[in-house]
Amino acid sequence: MGWQERHYSENAYDTFRATRRGLRRPPNGTLALMVVHGLAYLLVLALGRGGGADIAGLTALPGSAAGILLHPLSTERIFRVVFVVLALWSLGGRIETRLGARRLMLLYVAGNLLAGVVYWVLARNAPALATAPLDYAAGALAALCLTAWWHLRDDSVQVLRWVTSMARVYAICAAIVVGLAFLEASAGATAWLVAALAGGGSAWVIEHWPARVRRARPRRAVRGPAIPPLPTMPGPPDEPDIDDILAKISREGIGSLTDAERERLENARRAKLRHSR
């Protein structure tokens, strides 16, 4: 890439400068989601080791319908918990800083909910395609990844002293996650992949639907206060017609005027003076 094609926006510089300073505390919304996932993992482990019900089996998908809502918090694998927490810190923190906590929470809830519904339907109708369980927030991470692609893809980031674009980093990470899922479950990861893509599709709806609603909504005519008509200004008084006198002066000189013509000329002069005042 030549220097002409490089991105020199202020956001890109701020992102690069932030990576040079090291780790920073994530925004409040992102931090809350990270804490919830960490506490949920500890709760699942504690209940499982205490001889209670298999919480992960009841809340993950495939499983009971409760997994549609609870599957993002049902994993027993430490690797997946660490992956989700790190992904939230990277994706969620940047999205919350750029778009706000409300957009972050909306993406998280909509991505997980849509992914859960799609996976549950596929698991019931084609169990062979759903051997890889949906037991973490894959739909939400897909939604966050797609949103980050739209809004942050030109930002720069440093990874192990390698400065590259956010778009490249997210694409590589997504490819690694999909590859590991299919390596583990082969064709059984198809439902997981479709569910993740459906969760990512919720980001497209959230990004574009409000603009379409605003365009489709008819605009109300705004009626202001009635403006009174402007008062009519009196026009200038009619000036006497002395064109014949002026023509006579042009032909024969002013000495050729009669007394009546001189009086008409004087009246016209006085009317002109009054109008100019």
N, C-alpha and C positions, 0 to 999 in steps of 0.2 A: 504493500500500500504506500503510495507516495504521500508527501506532505499535503498535497492539494486535496486528497480524499479523506484525510483524517478529520475527526470531529473535534472542534475546538469550542463547543458550547460551554456556558458557565456551569451547567449541571454536570457535564462530564468532568470538568476540572475539579468541582467540589467532591464528586465521587472518588476520583483518583487521590485527591488530597486526604480524604477520610481514610482510605485504605493505608496510606502512609503513616497515619497516626495510630493504627492498631484497632483493636476491637472497641466498639462503643456500646453503650446501653441502648437496647432497642426501645422504640416507642411503647407507650403504655398498652395499646391494644395488642400489639405483637407479643409483648412480654406476658400479657395475661394468657394468650393462647399457648405459649411455650410452657408456662407453669401448669396449665390445665393438663396438657399432654404428659408432662412429667409426673404429676400427682396421679393421673389415671393409670399410668403404667405401674406405679408403686401399689395402688389399690388392687389392680388385677393380680399382681404377684402375691400380695398379702392374702387375698381371699382364696386364691388357688392353693397356696401352701397351707392354709388353715383348714383344709379339708372341706371347704364349702363347695358351692356349685361351681361348675366350670364357667366362670364369667366370660372368658374370652370366647368359648364355644357358643354361648348364648347370644352374644352381642356382635360377633363377627359375621360376615356374609361369605359363603352361604350359611344359613342357620335360621333362626326365627326372624319374623318381620321386625323385631326390635332392633336388629342390626342395621336397618335403614337409617335410623337416627344415631345409634351408638357405635357403629363400626369404626369411626375415626379414633376411638379411645380404647379399642379392645385388643390391641396387639400384646403379645407376650415376648416379643423379640426385641432385645435391647438395640440391635442395629437399626431396626425400623424406627424406634422412638428417637434415637439420636439423629437419624436422617430427617425425620419430620421436624424436630426442634431446630436443626441447622437450616433446613429449607425455610421455615417460618422466619428465622432470624434474618436470612438473606433476602428472601422474596417479600415477606410480609413487612419487614422494617422499611424497605425502600418504597413499597406501595403505600404504606400508611403515611410516610413522610410526604410523598408526592400527591396522593389522592385523599388522604384522610382515613381515620379509624372506621368511619361508617362504611366506606367502600370496602375496606379490608374485611370487616365482619360479614358484609353481604356476600362477598365472594366466597368466604369460608363456608358459610351456611348453605348457600345455593349450590356450590360445587359438590359438597358432601351429600346433600339431599338428593340431587339429581343422579349422582353416581350410584348411591345406594338403591334408588328405585330401579335403575337400568340393570344393575347387577342382579338384584333380587328376581326381576322378571326373567332374565336369561338363565339364572340358576334353576329356576323352577321348570323351564321349558327345555333347556339343553344342559343337563348336569355335567356332561362330559367337557363342556367348554368352561366350567367354573370350578375346576379343582384347585386353582390358586385362590385362596380366600382373600376377600376384601376386608382387611382388618386394620387399616390405617387410613389416613386422610388423603388418599390418592386423588379423589375428585377435587378437593379444595386446592391441593398443590398444583394440579393441572390448570385450574382456573387462575390461580395466582401467577403461574408461569406464562400463560397466554396474555394476561394483563400486563405483566412486566415486559413481554415482547413488544407490545404496542407502545408503552410509555417510556421504557428504560433501555431499549435495545441499542441506542447509540451511546449510552453512558460507558465509561471506561472503568475497569476493575483490575486489580493486581492479584494474580494467583501465583504464589511461589516465585515472585520476582518477574512474572510474565504479565505484561499489561495487555489486555485484550478487551473486546467489547462484551457487554452483558449478554447480548444475543447469542454470541458463540458459547459462552459459559453455560447458559440455560439449555441450549440445544444439546450440548455434550452431556450434561447431567440427565436430561430427559432420555436420551438414547441409552445411557448406561442403565437407568432404572428399568426401561422397557426390556432391554436385553437380559438383565438379571431375572426379570419375571418369567420370560419365556425359557430361559435356561433352567429354571427351577421346575416349571410346570408344563413346558412345551405348549401343546394346543389348549391345555386347561387354563392358560392365562388369557385366552381370547376374551372371555367375559370381563376379566379385570381390565384389559386394555380398552374395550368398548365403554366400560363404566367410567374410566378415567377420561376418555375423550368426551363423553357426555358431560362430565363435571367441568371440563374445560370449555364446553359449549355454553355453559351458563355465563361465563365471562363475556362472551360475544353478546348475549342477550342484555346483560347489565350495561355493557358499553354502548350499544346502539339503540336499544329499545326506548330510553327516555327521549332521545332526539327525534325518533319517529313519532312518538306520541305528541311531542310539541308541534311537529310539522302538521300532523293530522288534525289537531284541535283547532276548531274555527276561532278566529280572533274576534273579540267583541269590539264593536264600534264604540270608541270613546267620544262621548259628547261633552264638549266643554260648555262653559257659560255662554249664553247668547250675547253676541257682540252687537251693541247698538249701532245703527247706521251713522256714518260720519255726517256731521252737519254740513249742509250745502253752503259753500262760501259765495257771497254775492260776486258776480263777475264784474269786470270793468264796464263802466258806462259806455254806451255807444258813442264813438267819436264822430264828430261832424265830417261829412264827405266834402273834402276840399281838393279833390284830385283835379278838377277843372281849373281851380285857381292856381295850383302849382304848375299845371301845364302852361297856363297863360304867362306866369312869371318866367318859365323856362324859355318861352318863345319871344316875349316882348319886354321882359324886365318888370321889376316891381313897381316902377312908376306908371305902368299902364293900368293899374288896378283902379276900379271905381271905389267910391266911399262904401257901398254895400259889400263889395268884395273884400275891402280892408277889414270891415267889421266882422265878416265871417271868418277871416283868417285869424283875427284877434281872439274871437270866441274859441276857435279850435286850439289856439295856443294855451289859453287859460284852462280848458278842459284837460289838455295833456299834462299841465303842471299839477292839477288837482289829483289826477290818477297816479302820478309818480310819487306823491306823498303817501 
